[in-house]
Amino acid sequence: MEWTADAEARLKEIPFFVRPAARKKIEKFAQDQGLGQITVEVYEAAKKQFG
């Protein structure tokens, strides 16, 4: 799954010890939406859904 630089930067704001799980959840969210790239908008939508 491809991440934009901005979305990757947002991911780095998440504590390192939960980052891998967060990445998987966000990528699964994007995949379920039929998307091939994680943008800031996709990141924010996933974050909003997962709280």
N, CA, C and O atoms as a GROMACS GRO file, in nm:
protein
  204
    1MET      N    1   0.086  -0.118   0.000
    1MET     CA    2   0.000   0.000   0.000
    1MET      C    3   0.089   0.123   0.000
    1MET      O    4   0.182   0.133   0.080
    2GLU      N    5   0.061   0.214  -0.089
    2GLU     CA    6   0.140   0.336  -0.100
    2GLU      C    7   0.086   0.445  -0.007
    2GLU      O    8  -0.035   0.465   0.003
    3TRP      N    9   0.177   0.514   0.059
    3TRP     CA   10   0.142   0.624   0.148
    3TRP      C   11   0.200   0.752   0.091
    3TRP      O   12   0.314   0.753   0.044
    4THR      N   13   0.125   0.862   0.096
    4THR     CA   14   0.180   0.991   0.058
    4THR      C   15   0.273   1.037   0.172
    4THR      O   16   0.262   0.989   0.285
    5ALA      N   17   0.362   1.129   0.140
    5ALA     CA   18   0.456   1.178   0.241
    5ALA      C   19   0.382   1.244   0.357
    5ALA      O   20   0.421   1.228   0.473
    6ASP      N   21   0.276   1.318   0.327
    6ASP     CA   22   0.199   1.385   0.432
    6ASP      C   23   0.130   1.284   0.524
    6ASP      O   24   0.129   1.301   0.646
    7ALA      N   25   0.073   1.179   0.466
    7ALA     CA   26   0.006   1.077   0.547
    7ALA      C   27   0.108   1.002   0.632
    7ALA      O   28   0.082   0.969   0.747
    8GLU      N   29   0.224   0.975   0.574
    8GLU     CA   30   0.331   0.906   0.648
    8GLU      C   31   0.375   0.992   0.767
    8GLU      O   32   0.402   0.940   0.875
    9ALA      N   33   0.382   1.123   0.746
    9ALA     CA   34   0.420   1.214   0.855
    9ALA      C   35   0.316   1.210   0.966
    9ALA      O   36   0.352   1.214   1.084
   10ARG      N   37   0.190   1.203   0.931
   10ARG     CA   38   0.084   1.193   1.032
   10ARG      C   39   0.096   1.064   1.110
   10ARG      O   40   0.077   1.061   1.232
   11LEU      N   41   0.128   0.956   1.039
   11LEU     CA   42   0.144   0.826   1.106
   11LEU      C   43   0.254   0.833   1.210
   11LEU      O   44   0.245   0.770   1.315
   12LYS      N   45   0.359   0.910   1.181
   12LYS     CA   46   0.473   0.920   1.274
   12LYS      C   47   0.436   0.997   1.401
   12LYS      O   48   0.514   0.997   1.497
   13GLU      N   49   0.321   1.062   1.403
   13GLU     CA   50   0.275   1.130   1.524
   13GLU      C   51   0.218   1.030   1.625
   13GLU      O   52   0.203   1.061   1.743
   14ILE      N   53   0.186   0.909   1.577
   14ILE     CA   54   0.133   0.804   1.664
   14ILE      C   55   0.251   0.742   1.739
   14ILE      O   56   0.356   0.719   1.679
   15PRO      N   57   0.236   0.713   1.868
   15PRO     CA   58   0.346   0.650   1.945
   15PRO      C   59   0.398   0.524   1.875
   15PRO      O   60   0.320   0.444   1.824
   16PHE      N   61   0.530   0.509   1.874
   16PHE     CA   62   0.596   0.402   1.798
   16PHE      C   63   0.545   0.263   1.833
   16PHE      O   64   0.543   0.175   1.747
   17PHE      N   65   0.505   0.242   1.958
   17PHE     CA   66   0.466   0.107   1.999
   17PHE      C   67   0.328   0.065   1.950
   17PHE      O   68   0.297  -0.054   1.952
   18VAL      N   69   0.246   0.158   1.905
   18VAL     CA   70   0.116   0.122   1.847
   18VAL      C   71   0.111   0.151   1.697
   18VAL      O   72   0.012   0.120   1.631
   19ARG      N   73   0.217   0.211   1.644
   19ARG     CA   74   0.221   0.250   1.503
   19ARG      C   75   0.198   0.133   1.407
   19ARG      O   76   0.120   0.149   1.313
   20PRO      N   77   0.263   0.016   1.426
   20PRO     CA   78   0.239  -0.094   1.331
   20PRO      C   79   0.092  -0.138   1.326
   20PRO      O   80   0.039  -0.165   1.218
   21ALA      N   81   0.026  -0.143   1.440
   21ALA     CA   82  -0.116  -0.181   1.443
   21ALA      C   83  -0.201  -0.074   1.376
   21ALA      O   84  -0.295  -0.105   1.302
   22ALA      N   85  -0.168   0.051   1.402
   22ALA     CA   86  -0.243   0.162   1.340
   22ALA      C   87  -0.225   0.159   1.189
   22ALA      O   88  -0.322   0.178   1.115
   23ARG      N   89  -0.104   0.134   1.143
   23ARG     CA   90  -0.078   0.126   0.998
   23ARG      C   91  -0.164   0.018   0.934
   23ARG      O   92  -0.225   0.039   0.829
   24LYS      N   93  -0.169  -0.100   0.999
   24LYS     CA   94  -0.248  -0.211   0.945
   24LYS      C   95  -0.396  -0.175   0.938
   24LYS      O   96  -0.463  -0.203   0.838
   25LYS      N   97  -0.447  -0.112   1.044
   25LYS     CA   98  -0.589  -0.074   1.047
   25LYS      C   99  -0.621   0.027   0.938
   25LYS      O  100  -0.724   0.017   0.871
   26ILE      N  101  -0.534   0.125   0.920
   26ILE     CA  102  -0.556   0.228   0.819
   26ILE      C  103  -0.549   0.168   0.680
   26ILE      O  104  -0.630   0.200   0.593
   27GLU      N  105  -0.452   0.080   0.658
   27GLU     CA  106  -0.440   0.015   0.526
   27GLU      C  107  -0.561  -0.074   0.498
   27GLU      O  108  -0.608  -0.079   0.385
   28LYS      N  109  -0.610  -0.144   0.598
   28LYS     CA  110  -0.729  -0.228   0.582
   28LYS      C  111  -0.850  -0.140   0.550
   28LYS      O  112  -0.931  -0.175   0.463
   29PHE      N  113  -0.863  -0.029   0.619
   29PHE     CA  114  -0.971   0.066   0.594
   29PHE      C  115  -0.967   0.112   0.448
   29PHE      O  116  -1.070   0.112   0.380
   30ALA      N  117  -0.850   0.151   0.400
   30ALA     CA  118  -0.835   0.198   0.262
   30ALA      C  119  -0.867   0.086   0.162
   30ALA      O  120  -0.934   0.109   0.062
   31GLN      N  121  -0.820  -0.033   0.192
   31GLN     CA  122  -0.845  -0.148   0.105
   31GLN      C  123  -0.995  -0.176   0.096
   31GLN      O  124  -1.047  -0.204  -0.012
   32ASP      N  125  -1.063  -0.170   0.208
   32ASP     CA  126  -1.207  -0.194   0.211
   32ASP      C  127  -1.283  -0.088   0.131
   32ASP      O  128  -1.392  -0.114   0.080
   33GLN      N  129  -1.223   0.031   0.119
   33GLN     CA  130  -1.284   0.140   0.042
   33GLN      C  131  -1.247   0.131  -0.106
   33GLN      O  132  -1.294   0.210  -0.188
   34GLY      N  133  -1.162   0.034  -0.141
   34GLY     CA  134  -1.119   0.019  -0.279
   34GLY      C  135  -1.011   0.117  -0.319
   34GLY      O  136  -0.996   0.148  -0.438
   35LEU      N  137  -0.936   0.168  -0.221
   35LEU     CA  138  -0.833   0.267  -0.248
   35LEU      C  139  -0.696   0.201  -0.253
   35LEU      O  140  -0.672   0.100  -0.187
   36GLY      N  141  -0.606   0.259  -0.331
   36GLY     CA  142  -0.472   0.204  -0.344
   36GLY      C  143  -0.365   0.291  -0.282
   36GLY      O  144  -0.247   0.255  -0.283
   37GLN      N  145  -0.405   0.405  -0.227
   37GLN     CA  146  -0.308   0.498  -0.171
   37GLN      C  147  -0.364   0.560  -0.043
   37GLN      O  148  -0.483   0.592  -0.035
   38ILE      N  149  -0.277   0.575   0.055
   38ILE     CA  150  -0.317   0.640   0.180
   38ILE      C  151  -0.279   0.788   0.168
   38ILE      O  152  -0.161   0.822   0.158
   39THR      N  153  -0.379   0.872   0.169
   39THR     CA  154  -0.357   1.017   0.169
   39THR      C  155  -0.395   1.068   0.307
   39THR      O  156  -0.445   0.993   0.390
   40VAL      N  157  -0.371   1.196   0.332
   40VAL     CA  158  -0.409   1.254   0.460
   40VAL      C  159  -0.560   1.240   0.480
   40VAL      O  160  -0.606   1.215   0.591
   41GLU      N  161  -0.637   1.257   0.372
   41GLU     CA  162  -0.783   1.246   0.382
   41GLU      C  163  -0.825   1.105   0.424
   41GLU      O  164  -0.913   1.088   0.508
   42VAL      N  165  -0.762   1.005   0.365
   42VAL     CA  166  -0.791   0.865   0.400
   42VAL      C  167  -0.749   0.840   0.545
   42VAL      O  168  -0.822   0.776   0.621
   43TYR      N  169  -0.633   0.889   0.582
   43TYR     CA  170  -0.583   0.875   0.719
   43TYR      C  171  -0.682   0.934   0.819
   43TYR      O  172  -0.716   0.870   0.918
   44GLU      N  173  -0.728   1.056   0.791
   44GLU     CA  174  -0.823   1.123   0.881
   44GLU      C  175  -0.956   1.049   0.888
   44GLU      O  176  -1.015   1.039   0.996
   45ALA      N  177  -1.003   0.997   0.775
   45ALA     CA  178  -1.130   0.923   0.773
   45ALA      C  179  -1.118   0.796   0.857
   45ALA      O  180  -1.209   0.762   0.933
   46ALA      N  181  -1.005   0.726   0.843
   46ALA     CA  182  -0.982   0.605   0.921
   46ALA      C  183  -0.972   0.639   1.070
   46ALA      O  184  -1.029   0.570   1.154
   47LYS      N  185  -0.900   0.744   1.101
   47LYS     CA  186  -0.884   0.786   1.240
   47LYS      C  187  -1.018   0.822   1.303
   47LYS      O  188  -1.045   0.789   1.418
   48LYS      N  189  -1.102   0.889   1.224
   48LYS     CA  190  -1.234   0.927   1.272
   48LYS      C  191  -1.320   0.802   1.300
   48LYS      O  192  -1.393   0.796   1.398
   49GLN      N  193  -1.310   0.704   1.211
   49GLN     CA  194  -1.389   0.580   1.228
   49GLN      C  195  -1.341   0.501   1.349
   49GLN      O  196  -1.423   0.447   1.424
   50PHE      N  197  -1.212   0.494   1.368
   50PHE     CA  198  -1.157   0.412   1.478
   50PHE      C  199  -1.144   0.486   1.609
   50PHE      O  200  -1.120   0.424   1.713
   51GLY      N  201  -1.160   0.616   1.605
   51GLY     CA  202  -1.156   0.695   1.728
   51GLY      C  203  -1.023   0.728   1.772
   51GLY      O  204  -1.006   0.794   1.874
   0.00000   0.00000   0.00000
